[in-house]
Amino acid sequence: MMVFRKTFGIYQTNCYIVREGEQELIIDPGEGSCEWVIKSVKNARAILLTHGHFDHIYDVAALKKELKVPIFIHKNDAFFLRSDQDYMGYECCEADFMVEEGEYVYGGFKFKYHYFPGHTPGCSMIEIDDMIFSGDFLFKDSIGRWDFEYSNGFDMLKSVEKCKQLQGRYTVYPGHGESTTLECERENFDAYIRYIKSTLK
């Protein structure tokens, strides 16, 4: 299984293509990613979204039309696709699969949505084989913010506590910045938990 990454937009959001054989999954296609994705895929099977912020979904509608592939997103973030909440200028569309936490099989791929709300109501990490695409929940040496509209610090606290219990050896591909490993990031979770608690009233 191969992973291709390129950053797009003002926030340098990572868009990923996961390829196995002659088939691909597209993860978080942000603003300006459409041309690169179309040139890079041979037989795209689906678009998987870690969450609904505009910099992760900007080119979703265009790719769905061009590639005729379905969109997966956690059900609690589907509203971001339907309505441009902050008037950022992206084309709205409907999700084909509004998922919950759990395993899914589609187009020859098996993947698992791990539900970690807080950054957004439906924020999730997506497990594929020994890889985790963590969106804006978990970064190298950092975690996602919980001070945006629709964010929730109490949910973020529970999510970090939950993620601390996640077992396995995974390469982590975040929504921004460089890749890391879950093993490395586990060392930071206690500090994150203390900090989140200090911000909650």
Secondary structure, 3 states (H helix, E strand, C coil): CEEEEEEECCCCEEEEEEEECCEEEEECCCCCCHHHHHHHCCCEEEEECCCCCHHHHCCHHHHHHHHCCCEEEEHHHHHHHHCCCCCCCCCCCCCCEEECCEEEEECCEEEEEEECCCCCCCCEEEEECCEEEEECCEECCEECCCCCCCCCHHHHHHHHHHHHCCCCCCEEEECECCCEEHHHHHCCHHHHHHHHHHHCC
